[in-house]
Amino acid sequence: MTQERPDSQALMIRLERIEKRNRRLSWVVAAIAVLVISGFVMRATRLSSQVVVAEDFVLRDANGKKRAWLSTFGDYPALIFYDENDKSQVILGVAEYGPSLVLYDQKGTARASLNLRADRGEPALVLNDENKITRLGLGIGVDGPLISLWDANEKLRVWLIVTEEGPALDFIEADGETSLYSIP
């Protein structure tokens, strides 16, 4: 049985589309977070010229349901947005490894995360399926930009990296270890 080689131009076009969508999503979520925080600040300034100091801020809707929570968890701050069923939908925070943005589905499963390693300045976007299994990773590491694809069994199946020496692409058997096809 022969395997067809993927058309590299088609892969690049698809990758460019995915990256464009991810950039837009990142900007939209960041803009929403800035607007919400700005709203808190503007309202606090309007109500009083004094500084408000608290350990937690909880934003409730007209029915008294918690919709957002700004707090610290240990030494690290986080802003959490909730849906109408009190499930986390977005978490924007800073942890020991750096800042992150995590998006959840309606079942409360983390489906997408955007992270920046504070110690090395390496950004990463990770997409998970409905079973909490990482399926796609995009990042920029010490060697260069990297794309990784995993199967439903949590086995790495495809990776593409661009280093100073040039690009490398590897298709991996279902065991997650044996190379099926590599360039170079």
N, C-alpha and C positions, 0 to 999 in steps of 0.2 A: 504494500500500500504506500503510495507516495503522498507526501504532504506538499501542499501548495505554499509557496513563499508569499508572505503578505506583500502587497504593493506598498512600498515605503512612502510614496507620495500620498496615497490614500490615508495611511497611518498618520502622516504629518498633518494633513488637512483635518482629520478627526481630532488630533491632539490640539491643534490650534483652536478649534471650536470649543473644546472642553476648557482649555486655559482661558479663553475669552469669557465664557460663562462664569467660571470660577472667579475671575477678576471682578466681574460685575457684581456677583453675589457678595464678595468681600466688601466692596465699596458700599453696597446697599445696607448691609448689616452694620458696618462701621458708622454710616450716616445716621441710621436709626439710633444707635447707641449714643452718638454725640447729641442728637436732638433730645433724647430722653434725659440725659444728664443735664443738658442745657436747660431744659424745662424745670428740673428740680432746682437748679441754681437760681434761675430767674424767679421762680415762685418764692423761694426762701428769701431772696433779696427784696422782693415786693412786700412780703409779709413783715419783715423785720430787717433792720440794718445790722443786727447782731449775728455773730457766727453761730451756726447750729452745730453742736458736737454730739454725736451718738455712735453707738457700736453697730447698730443696724438701722436701716431705713426700709420700710415696707410700703409699697405702693398698692393700694386697694382700689377696685373698681366701685361703681355706684352701688353694687350689691354687697360690698364688704369682702369680696374675694381677693385673695392675694394675687397680684398680677406681676409684680417685680419685687426683688429683694436685693439690696445692696448691703454687703457685710464683709467681714474678714473671716477667713477660715485659717486658723493658726495665724501666721504672719502675712497671709496673702489675701488681697482683696478680690471680690468677684461680684458681678452684677448678673442676676438670674432672672429671666423672663418666664412667666408661666402662662399656660393656656387656660381656657375656661374650666378644664377638669383638674386643675392644680398640678399639671405635669410640666416639668421643665421643658422649654422649647429652645432656649438660647442661653448659653453661659459665656460671659465675657470676663476673663480673669487673668490674674498674674500669679504664677506659681514659681517654685524654686527653679525650674528649667526655663522659664520665660513666659511671655504672654500667650494666651490662646483664646480661640473662639470655637465653641462647640455647638452644633445644631442637632436637635433631636426630632424624631418623627412623632406622630400622634400617639404611639405606643410607649414613648419615653425612651426609645433606643437612640443612642448617639449614632448619627449617620454621617456627619461630616465634621472635621475639625481642622482648624488652621492654627498652626503653632509656629513660634519663632524661638529657637534655642538661644537663650540669652548669652550663654558662655561662648558660642561659636557663631552666632548670627545666622544660623541656618533655618530657612523657612521650610515648612512642610504642610501639605494638604493631604489628608487621609479621608477616604470615603469607605464606609462600612455598609454591608447589606442589612436586610431586616433581621438577620440572625446574629448581628453584632460581629460579623466576620469582616476583617479588612479585605477589601477587594481591589482598591486602587490607592497608590501612594505617589505623590508628586513632591519632589523636594530638590533642594540645592544643598549638596554636601561638600565636604572638603575636596572631593575629586571632580565635582561638577554637577550639572543637573541630572536628575535620576527619575525614571518612571518605573514603577513596579506594579505588576498585576498578579493577584492571587486567585485561586479557584475556591469553590465552596467548601473544600476540605482544608482550607488554610495553608495550602501549599503554593509557594512562589512558582509561577508558571512563565512569566515574561518579565524581563527587565531591559531597560534601555538607559544607557548613561553616555554622557559626552564629557570626555576628559581632555587634557592638553594633548594627549596622543591621538585623539580622534574618538568617534562614536563606537559604541559596542552594543550589540543586541544579542540577547540570549533567549531561546525558547526552551523550556524545561519540561521534562517528562512529568507525569502525574505523581511520581514519588517526591517531587520537589527538589531533587538533587541532581539527577542525570540530565545532561545537556542534550537536547533534541536537535537543535540547530543554533549555531552561533555565528555572528559577524563581529569582528574578525575572529 
